[in-house]
Amino acid sequence: MNALLSAIPSPPNSELVIGPLQFRYYGLAIAIGVLAAVAIARRRWEARGGDPEDVTTIAIWAVPAGLVGARLYHVITDWNRLYSDGRWWPDALAIWKGGLGIPGGVLAGVAVGVLVCRRIRIDWRHVADAAAPAIPVAQAIGRLGNWFNQELYGRPTDLPWGLEIDLPEGYPPGTTFHPTFLYEGLWNLALAALIIAGGRRVVLKPGRWMAIYVAGYGLGRLWVESLRIDVATEFLGLRVNIWISLVAIVGGLLWLFWRGSPLDRAATAELRAGGDPQAHVGGRDGTLVDLEGVTDDDIHRAAQEIEPTDSEPTDSEPGPSAEPEPELGADERDQR
């Protein structure tokens, strides 16, 4: 029992073998994470009055784009160390061996997701808010793949939850390390819980919950990255992912506070009064967000263009200033 509490053991193998079939736990973790994220986003989008099949449609395009983006990020940032001088073929395509850069995956997946939202005519900002807690849940599950691969761990530690590695390069047997995959996974789950709990208390302007995810993930990745000891590409003396984390923090905060407070006060008041101000934001081409910036005068002018007011003459009746035509005598009628 004491041995179990003294360290976290690494899995004995990285593959699940079922008869003639072999499945890499790394790939299974990513697949399960994607399915969990889609399920969460579908449920949240339906609660906003949207069609849950919209989320599935987006995922069909965004998930592959995210995988490609994640792999490209890894290959580009580690090109000189791992793939230059012709070494990229076929190793650059061996995604099952690990090597996915989450920043590249999120960027590519979100970009494609926005395009799909525009294609199917739904507001991508509301979809992003629905997906905001789903993405970190997927990341947390996917990080378990690093555990099975015995990779991306932190510096040595004597803490009870230190991670055992079978063959730690450059360290004596029995050395335990910070389980950075676990730290990041727990951080992401806490971030997802924060977004969900916060959404039950306040209503933010469209897209701002996604901004909180971006900044929150960057903050968590920043301190986790500072613990890692695996060889990584550096820029100006810092790991590239530390720079990317700083960019995510700054970019997320700028997005969050763009044009003032992110809080939608009127909708928050309605929420706390027992209403559901976001129950119908998931509709196509008719969401309330489409009226953003439209004034009462704009609506009045539009109404006048559609239907004339009582003071305006129509084809069927004369205006108020029209005088009745004088009745003509018989001789005059003949002349006409």
Secondary structure in CASP SS format (residue, H / E / C, confidence):
PFRMAT SS
TARGET T0000
AUTHOR 0000-0000-0000
METHOD secondary structure of the structure
MODEL  1
M C 1.00
N H 1.00
A H 1.00
L H 1.00
L H 1.00
S H 1.00
A C 1.00
I E 1.00
P C 1.00
S C 1.00
P C 1.00
P C 1.00
N C 1.00
S C 1.00
E E 1.00
L E 1.00
V E 1.00
I E 1.00
G C 1.00
P C 1.00
L E 1.00
Q E 1.00
F E 1.00
R E 1.00
Y H 1.00
Y H 1.00
G H 1.00
L H 1.00
A H 1.00
I H 1.00
A H 1.00
I H 1.00
G H 1.00
V H 1.00
L H 1.00
A H 1.00
A H 1.00
V H 1.00
A H 1.00
I H 1.00
A H 1.00
R H 1.00
R H 1.00
R H 1.00
W H 1.00
E H 1.00
A H 1.00
R C 1.00
G C 1.00
G C 1.00
D C 1.00
P H 1.00
E H 1.00
D H 1.00
V H 1.00
T H 1.00
T H 1.00
I H 1.00
A H 1.00
I H 1.00
W H 1.00
A H 1.00
V H 1.00
P H 1.00
A H 1.00
G H 1.00
L H 1.00
V H 1.00
G H 1.00
A H 1.00
R H 1.00
L H 1.00
Y H 1.00
H H 1.00
V H 1.00
I H 1.00
T H 1.00
D C 1.00
W H 1.00
N H 1.00
R H 1.00
L H 1.00
Y H 1.00
S C 1.00
D C 1.00
G C 1.00
R C 1.00
W C 1.00
W C 1.00
P C 1.00
D H 1.00
A H 1.00
L H 1.00
A C 1.00
I H 1.00
W H 1.00
K H 1.00
G C 1.00
G C 1.00
L C 1.00
G C 1.00
I H 1.00
P H 1.00
G H 1.00
G H 1.00
V H 1.00
L H 1.00
A H 1.00
G H 1.00
V H 1.00
A H 1.00
V H 1.00
G H 1.00
V H 1.00
L H 1.00
V H 1.00
C H 1.00
R H 1.00
R H 1.00
I C 1.00
R C 1.00
I C 1.00
D C 1.00
W H 1.00
R H 1.00
H H 1.00
V H 1.00
A H 1.00
D H 1.00
A H 1.00
A H 1.00
A C 1.00
P C 1.00
A H 1.00
I H 1.00
P H 1.00
V H 1.00
A H 1.00
Q H 1.00
A H 1.00
I H 1.00
G H 1.00
R C 1.00
L H 1.00
G H 1.00
N H 1.00
W H 1.00
F H 1.00
N H 1.00
Q C 1.00
E C 1.00
L C 1.00
Y C 1.00
G E 1.00
R C 1.00
P E 1.00
T C 1.00
D C 1.00
L C 1.00
P C 1.00
W C 1.00
G C 1.00
L E 1.00
E E 1.00
I C 1.00
D C 1.00
L C 1.00
P C 1.00
E C 1.00
G C 1.00
Y C 1.00
P C 1.00
P C 1.00
G C 1.00
T C 1.00
T E 1.00
F E 1.00
H C 1.00
P C 1.00
T H 1.00
F H 1.00
L H 1.00
Y H 1.00
E H 1.00
G H 1.00
L H 1.00
W H 1.00
N H 1.00
L H 1.00
A H 1.00
L H 1.00
A H 1.00
A H 1.00
L H 1.00
I H 1.00
I H 1.00
A H 1.00
G H 1.00
G H 1.00
R C 1.00
R C 1.00
V C 1.00
V C 1.00
L E 1.00
K C 1.00
P C 1.00
G C 1.00
R H 1.00
W H 1.00
M H 1.00
A H 1.00
I H 1.00
Y H 1.00
V H 1.00
A H 1.00
G H 1.00
Y H 1.00
G H 1.00
L H 1.00
G H 1.00
R H 1.00
L H 1.00
W H 1.00
V H 1.00
E H 1.00
S C 1.00
L C 1.00
R E 1.00
I C 1.00
D C 1.00
V C 1.00
A C 1.00
T C 1.00
E E 1.00
F E 1.00
L C 1.00
G C 1.00
L E 1.00
R E 1.00
V H 1.00
N H 1.00
I H 1.00
W H 1.00
I H 1.00
S H 1.00
L H 1.00
V H 1.00
A H 1.00
I H 1.00
V H 1.00
G H 1.00
G H 1.00
L H 1.00
L H 1.00
W H 1.00
L H 1.00
F C 1.00
W C 1.00
R C 1.00
G C 1.00
S C 1.00
P C 1.00
L E 1.00
D C 1.00
R H 1.00
A H 1.00
A H 1.00
T H 1.00
A H 1.00
E H 1.00
L H 1.00
R H 1.00
A C 1.00
G C 1.00
G C 1.00
D C 1.00
P C 1.00
Q C 1.00
A C 1.00
H C 1.00
V C 1.00
G C 1.00
G C 1.00
R C 1.00
D C 1.00
G C 1.00
T C 1.00
L H 1.00
V H 1.00
D H 1.00
L H 1.00
E C 1.00
G C 1.00
V C 1.00
T C 1.00
D H 1.00
D H 1.00
D H 1.00
I H 1.00
H H 1.00
R H 1.00
A H 1.00
A H 1.00
Q H 1.00
E H 1.00
I H 1.00
E C 1.00
P C 1.00
T C 1.00
D C 1.00
S C 1.00
E C 1.00
P C 1.00
T C 1.00
D C 1.00
S C 1.00
E C 1.00
P C 1.00
G C 1.00
P C 1.00
S C 1.00
A C 1.00
E C 1.00
P C 1.00
E C 1.00
P C 1.00
E C 1.00
L C 1.00
G C 1.00
A H 1.00
D H 1.00
E H 1.00
R H 1.00
D H 1.00
Q H 1.00
R C 1.00
END
